[in-house]
Amino acid sequence: RQTDARARQALARVELVHLAERNGRALSGGQQQRVALARAWALQPDVWLLDEPTASLDPHAKRDVETLIADFGDELPAPGRQPPTLVFASHNLGQVKRLAGRVIYLEQGRLLADLPVHHFFDHDFLEAHCPQAHLFVKGET
């Protein structure tokens, strides 16, 4: 069936096809997260919404998941489609530096900054344009 073939292709994409018959509850946290990414990849969404995609993962699993996220954002789209937009929430500033192209900084539901990542992590720029975000990046809030 076409659905089974697409599911196996998605599992292969995240290097988990060898676990296709295993119960999801028997997978590690990193494997479960990779399966979730495979499920989304199979659907080919225009927008990916990821909430703390590496929370509670060990360093190796975090690297694996970050690599997949970066790869998915860089994949060439099918003809006639735009590349996907990846939106992720993260408190991990290193991860934001590695994966983001743009940072939207919120505090108590208020938008305080919407900046290219290089401006968000430019100490002088951020201090001048968004003092609250600057304090957060410094670890003071």
Phi, psi and omega per residue, in radians:
R1 nan 2.664 -3.111
Q2 -1.159 -0.655 -3.140
T3 -1.123 -0.765 3.116
D4 -1.100 -0.729 3.141
A5 -1.107 -0.734 3.133
R6 -1.164 -0.675 3.117
A7 -1.117 -0.763 3.109
R8 -1.144 -0.664 3.098
Q9 -1.095 -0.725 3.131
A10 -1.152 -0.741 3.097
L11 -1.135 -0.648 3.081
A12 -1.133 -0.643 -3.132
R13 -1.057 -0.556 3.135
V14 -1.835 0.265 3.067
E15 1.026 0.751 3.119
L16 -2.262 0.272 -3.098
V17 -1.033 -0.508 3.128
H18 -1.167 -0.221 3.134
L19 -1.885 0.265 -3.029
A20 -1.014 -0.555 -3.092
E21 -1.634 -0.057 -3.095
R22 -1.403 2.507 3.062
N23 -1.101 2.359 -3.121
G24 -0.998 -0.539 -3.138
R25 -1.216 -0.307 -3.130
A26 -1.570 -0.007 -3.136
L27 -1.513 2.661 3.054
S28 -1.224 2.940 3.108
G29 -1.040 -0.736 3.122
G30 -1.135 -0.713 3.104
Q31 -1.144 -0.712 3.105
Q32 -1.074 -0.706 3.132
Q33 -1.165 -0.690 3.105
R34 -1.141 -0.650 3.073
V35 -1.114 -0.728 3.107
A36 -1.066 -0.721 3.096
L37 -1.159 -0.659 3.101
A38 -1.090 -0.725 3.130
R39 -1.058 -0.793 3.127
A40 -1.153 -0.762 -3.139
W41 -1.014 -0.700 -3.125
A42 -1.086 -0.536 -3.133
L43 -1.426 -0.225 -3.139
Q44 0.876 1.005 -3.127
P45 -1.251 2.710 3.051
D46 -1.345 -0.522 -3.131
V47 -2.294 2.293 3.051
W48 -1.835 2.248 3.052
L49 -1.961 1.980 -3.063
L50 -2.093 2.127 -3.121
D51 -1.834 1.902 -3.132
E52 0.818 1.078 -2.986
P53 -1.124 -0.250 3.135
T54 -2.107 0.251 3.126
A55 -1.035 2.414 3.070
S56 1.176 0.285 3.096
L57 -1.756 2.621 3.074
D58 -1.265 2.866 -3.057
P59 -0.959 -0.703 3.140
H60 -1.130 -0.800 3.137
A61 -1.133 -0.654 3.092
K62 -1.037 -0.799 3.131
R63 -1.063 -0.759 3.137
D64 -1.049 -0.818 -3.108
V65 -1.180 -0.737 3.101
E66 -1.063 -0.703 3.121
T67 -1.091 -0.766 3.110
L68 -1.087 -0.777 3.140
I69 -1.056 -0.811 3.123
A70 -1.079 -0.748 3.132
D71 -1.100 -0.741 -3.141
F72 -1.091 -0.669 3.121
G73 -1.208 -0.436 -3.106
D74 -1.654 -0.175 -3.083
E75 -1.082 2.490 3.057
L76 -1.264 2.306 -3.127
P77 -1.309 2.852 3.034
A78 -1.089 2.687 3.123
P79 -0.914 2.364 3.130
G80 1.465 0.029 -3.139
R81 -2.036 2.687 3.068
Q82 -1.523 2.708 3.022
P83 -1.049 2.612 -3.126
P84 -1.210 2.658 3.014
T85 -1.730 2.235 3.106
L86 -1.882 2.145 3.114
V87 -2.048 2.151 3.125
F88 -2.385 2.520 3.054
A89 -1.678 2.348 3.134
S90 -2.738 2.478 2.980
H91 -1.726 -0.038 -3.109
N92 -1.513 1.746 -3.054
L93 -1.131 -0.583 3.065
G94 -1.090 -0.727 3.104
Q95 -1.125 -0.714 3.101
V96 -1.054 -0.791 3.107
K97 -1.037 -0.712 -3.070
R98 -1.294 -0.624 -2.945
L99 -1.916 -0.464 -2.975
A100 -1.506 2.632 2.965
G101 -1.840 -0.392 -3.095
R102 -2.527 2.543 3.134
V103 -2.118 2.245 2.991
I104 -1.931 2.049 -3.088
Y105 -1.828 2.175 -3.139
L106 -2.066 2.510 2.980
E107 -2.371 2.187 3.140
Q108 0.853 0.732 3.080
G109 1.378 0.036 -3.139
R110 -1.803 2.359 3.079
L111 -1.356 2.048 -3.124
L112 -1.905 -0.369 3.116
A113 -2.690 2.497 3.013
D114 -2.470 1.680 -2.944
L115 -2.393 2.641 2.929
P116 -1.016 2.576 -3.047
V117 -0.989 -0.642 -3.116
H118 -1.161 -0.547 3.067
H119 -1.302 -0.654 -3.119
F120 -1.079 -0.600 -3.122
F121 -1.763 0.236 3.026
D122 -1.601 1.860 -3.033
H123 -0.840 -0.954 -3.066
D124 -1.149 -0.754 -3.132
F125 -1.090 -0.849 -3.080
L126 -1.141 -0.712 3.117
E127 -1.055 -0.695 -3.117
A128 -1.298 -0.594 -3.005
H129 -1.800 -0.382 -3.127
C130 -2.690 1.402 -3.081
P131 -0.999 -0.623 -3.132
Q132 -1.137 -0.756 3.118
A133 -1.160 -0.644 3.108
H134 -1.040 -0.765 3.109
L135 -1.098 -0.681 3.120
F136 -1.105 -0.829 -3.124
V137 -1.078 -0.613 3.109
K138 -1.303 -0.179 -3.138
G139 1.505 0.339 -3.067
E140 -1.743 0.026 3.059
T141 -2.315 nan nan
